[in-house]
């Protein structure tokens, strides 16, 4: 009887240890067991579309307002798949004062649409797909955006860096936020087409 009790106790201790290790690894990676990631203080669910997730991120309120002003909500709720390089509010704040307020005016809808669709690549390109494209391009990948322009991607150490057509640079701060209709990569600077 004593041997059975010791065995049962050992099994419970092992199970607790394994569970704690998995939870610790989960915390360190920033992801959850259910496939969610935290962005802007909110869980991003891979079962929801890009818009349904983005509206919950407190770091992407400017992007969501811009997408609404450009009339792109239904597009980004569509089947896709899309790869979205999603600038944070802080990224939009780097633009010259008054730029965002000017862009969301109805008279500037075409320009706003051009900028926003420049942040979207057709298809689902997670970090592994982007890394493969970088390797294939001998250290630099050329990505064609939905807007029709080009972005260039490469690695600087462990950071994925993007360069826009005007020479601006942006870094991916959170990669592989999976969505029902694609993937989001959070970026720290707004990308600008020609």
N, C-alpha and C positions, 0 to 999 in steps of 0.2 A: 504493500500500500504506500509506504514511504517513497519507494522508487517511482511509482506512478505519479505521485504528487510532485516530486522533483522534476520529472519529465514534463509534466503539464506546465509547471512554473517556468521551465527553460523555454518551452515553446512560446509561451506568452511573452517572455522577455525578448526572444528573437523577433517575434512579430512586431512588437513595439519598436524595437531598434530599426527594423527595416522600414516601417512606416515613417519614423522620425527622419531617417536618412532621405527617403523619397521627398518628404515635405521640405526638407532643407535644400535639396537640389532644385526642387520646383521654385522655391523662393529666390534662389540665386539666379536662375535663368530668366526670371521675370514672367514665366508662363505658368499656367495653371494646369491641373490634371485634365480639365475638360477642354483644353485647347485654347483657352482665352489668354489674352495679354492685357495688361493695364496700360491705357493711354489716356492722359489727361484726367487721371483719377477715376476712370470708368473701365469696366471690363468690356473688351471687344470680343464679341461672340462670332466664331466662324460660321454659325448658322444664320447670321443676319447679313444683310447687304451693306455696302459701303456707306450709304447715307444713314441707315438705321443705327449703325455703330458710331459714325462720326458725330452725329448730333448729341451724343452723350459725353464726348470729350470736352472738358473745359478748356483744353489747350487748342481747340480747333473751331472756336465760335466764329472767328473772322472768316475762315475758309468756308464754313457752312453758310454764312450769310452771303458770301461771294457766289457760291454755287447756286444759291436760291436766286440771287439777283441776275445771274447769267442764264437762268432757266435750264440748268443742267441736272436738276434733281432726278427727273424721270430717267435720264440717260444713265446716271450712276446707280440707279436702282434697277437698271436693266440686267439682262442675263450676263453680259460681258463675255468672257472675263476681262477685267481691267487690272492694270498695275498702276497704282496712284502714289505719287511722291507728294505727301501731304504736308504743306508748310504749317507750322504752328503759329499761334497768335504772335509770339515773339519774332518769328520770321517776317511776318507782315509788318511788325513795328519797325523793322530795319529799313523799310522803304521810306523815301522822303515824306515828310509830314504832309498830310492831305491826300496822298496818293490813293489809299484805299477808299476814302470817302468819295473821291472823284470817280474812281473806277466803278463803284456800285450804282452810279447814277444811270438811269435808263438810256441816256444819250451815248454812254460809253459801253453798252452791253457787248458790242462786237469785239472791242479791245479786251474786255474782261474775259470773254469766252476764249479768245485766243490765248491769253495767259494761263487760264485754268486748264484748257485742254492740252497745253504744253507740258503739264504735270502728269499726263496720263499716257501710258503705253498700252496698246492692245495686247491682250493675252495676260496670262498670270506668270509673272517673273519673280519668283521668290529669290532669296539671296543665293541659293545654289544655282539657279538658272542664270542669274547675273554674273556669278563667279565663273560659270562655264563660258559665258560670252566674253568675259574679260580674258580668260585663258586663251580662248580661240583667237582673240584679237591681239595676242601677244602683249597683254598687260593693260589694254584699254578696249572697252566695248562702246560701240556706237549704237544708240537706241533711237528709233524713230517714234516720235510722239503722235498722238491722235491728231494734234494740230497740224502735223506735217513737218515740223521742225526736227532737229536732232539734239540729243543730249549725249554726253560722253561720260562713261563711268570707269573708275579704277579704284584700286585699294591703296590706302596710305596706312601702312601698318595693319591694324585690324578694322580700320574705318573705311566705309564705302563713301567715296567722294563723287559728286556729280559736277559737271561743268556745263553751263548753258551757252547759247549761241552768242551772247554778249560778253562772254568771258567770266561771268559770275560763278562762284563756287558754293556748293551746298553739301552738307554732310548728313548722312542718314544717322539719326539718333536712336530710332527704334525700327528694327527690320522685321519683316515677316509677320505682319498683323493680318492673319488670314481672315477672309470674308467669304460669304456664300458666292459672291460674284467676282472674286479676285483677291488681291492682296494690297495692303497699304504699307508703305515705308515712310515713316515720319522724317521730315527734313527740317533743317534749322535755318534755311534761307529760301526765299521765293526765287524760282527759276524764271528767266526772262527769254522769250524768243526774240529773233531779229525784228 
